[in-house]
Each structure stands twice: as structure tokens, then as C-alpha cells.
Amino acid sequence: MATASPASIPVVDLSSFTTKDADIATRRQTAKEVAEKCSVNGCLAITGHNVPPELLEEAFNLTRHLFDLPMEEKMKAPHPAGLIPHRGYSAPGKERAFQKEDHDASDAKRQEMLHQTQDWKESYEVGDDANKKDYNIWLPEITLPGFRQQSSKIFERLRELSFAVLEALIIGMEVTKQEHAAALDMHSGPVGQLRLLHYPLLVVDRWVMEEANRLPAHTDWSSFTLSFQDATGGLEFLDRHTGAFMPVTPRSDAVYLNIGDMMERLSNVDGNGKETAPPRYSVIFFLTVNEEAVVAPPASRVEKDGQMRFEPTTYKEYAEERSKWHYEDYEKK
């Protein structure tokens, strides 16, 4: 019996939320379209995002220049030793190709092997400079002149876009005004995370020996993820109806939206997107929630759905639980 082909990734024009001349009826129609299409596989291609092409070109050039630096220069801004926050530079192999689901579903031998399998990518994480608790870790200016200024500018522009996406998602949830305001409030303050990503060449014999791999299919812990891909591509989203993966075709006019675990809980819809990853670069933005905010489906949404599909949690508790499974310094229990 032939395997069903995966569906294509739907496209939504978000210009009614990224420009100021759209009327409320148009915005509601767009929000409805976002909600309907996200409910299928938890992913979208967004056009009309209003991020200038020259800024995206700057972002990818900056990413390439960053990862072209010698290792000893990149390690002048090392990721903290703890599980969170995500800040600064993480070298290839810092993270493991291991998820909590692997621990739950695998036998002991498989678990041990996955604990040793490196996630072969390198990344640099930038947050809001106003966040003094999860503070940024910067390279010395002499190492890569202008990096702090440029990456901060990219962070602010993509966070602005993420708030437009958030507004569309909340309107599409059809909640009360008070619940709408509460959902916005939990995303206020110094939230958000810019991730510059490089997937280096992975030598085939290391892959075969399971010493190194790409991060397997997974969901993101944030409210959602916005992904800009280079021309190489490589990102895929799961088609939950066929079990096949849908390749993300790089588009210069589109950013890819992937619903994360926090938005899944907030919307009370089991509809987040699973993603799976030649050398390539990505510019990623995660919209997170305030770490102490309690994330739970609004009462009006639970009433409409007839059940609460997720128990309340805080982002801090959830992120700590998820992150401990795939860092090299995780203490096995």
C-alpha cells in the first residue's frame, strides 16, 4: 500500500497585522484564517511580514561572519553552564539529540546511546538587554565589530513581528476581552529570544555511528517560533494526518511559524508543530512568556471546547523540565 504524501504548508498573508491601514473586519478574517490553518499541523508560511529584505540579508551575513570566527573567539561569549537561560554561544555538541519523549519511550540501552549523541549545530542566543536576570552574554567588540548593535536591532524587529503574530493568534482564539488582555500581559516585559543558527557539515561516518546527529523531530517550548531559512533549506514540519514530514521550501518573502508548547496550552488546542532539521544557516525568533506567568487555557475557551486539555504550568517550570533532557551537563538520574 502506497504511503500518503504529506500536505503542503499553508500560507497566510499577515499584512493586515503588520501594517496600520487594515480595518478590524479584515484583521478578524486574517486571524480566523491563521487559527484554522494552524489547527491542522501547527505551522504556517507567513507572507506580508513587513521585515525589510535588507535587514534579513544583514541578519544572514552577520550569522555567517559570526560562525566563521575561530572557535577560541566564539568561546569568548560562552553559553552559561546551567540549563537555562539560553544566552551566548553554544558549540557543536553542547546539546544532545535527546528529548524527554526519548526517555519515556526508549529502553535503557537506547537512552544511554542518545545521551551520548551530539546535536551537531552551533548557535548564538540573544535576548532583551533589559532582562537583568537572564542577561545577554556578548562577544568583545573587537572580536566582531558591530555584532551587538546589529543583533539587537534584528532582535527588536523580529520581536515586533512576533507581537503582530501573537495578536492574530489571540483574536483567532475567540476569547473574552479580559482573557485577550491577560494573554498579551503574559508576553509583556523583556521576553523573546533570537537564535542565530549554523548546522555545520556532518561527516557521514559520525552520523552512521550515532556519535552526532541533528536534533530529531521535536516541539518548541515557547509560545511560537518564527524561522527564516537560507537557500539550502532543511527544516521540515510533521503532517500529523499522514505521519510524513513536509519540507520547508525557502522563500525570500516568507517566514515560517511553528506553534509551540505554551501557545498549545493557552489555546487549549492540541496543535503544535513538530519539526526536524549539508551545512545551512537559520535566523530564529522564539516568543516566550514571562517565566512566572501561569499558562492555562482561558475559561471561555475551556467552556467552548468542553474540556481543559492541559494542566496549568509556568514557563519556568516547563522549560527547566524540558531542557534538562538534552544538555551535555545533564545529571542522569
Buried (B, 14 or more C-beta within 10 A) or exposed (E): EEEEEBBEBBBBBBBBBBEEEBEEEEBBEBBBBBBEBBBBBBBBBBBBBBBEEEEBEBBBEBBEEBBEBEEEBBBBBBBBEEBBBBBBBBBBBBBBBBBBEBBEEBEEEEBEBBBEBBBBBBBBBBBBBEBEEBBBBBBEEEBBEEBBEBBBBBBBBBBEBBBBBBBBBBBBBBBEEEBBEBBEEBBEBBBBBBBBBBBBEBEEEBBEEEBBBBBBBBBBBBBBBBBBBBEEBBBBBBBBEEEBBBEBEBBEEBBBBBBBBBBBBBBBBEBBBBBBBEEBBBBBBBBBBBBEBEBBBBEBBBEEEEEBBBEEBBBBBBBBEBBBBBBBEBEEE
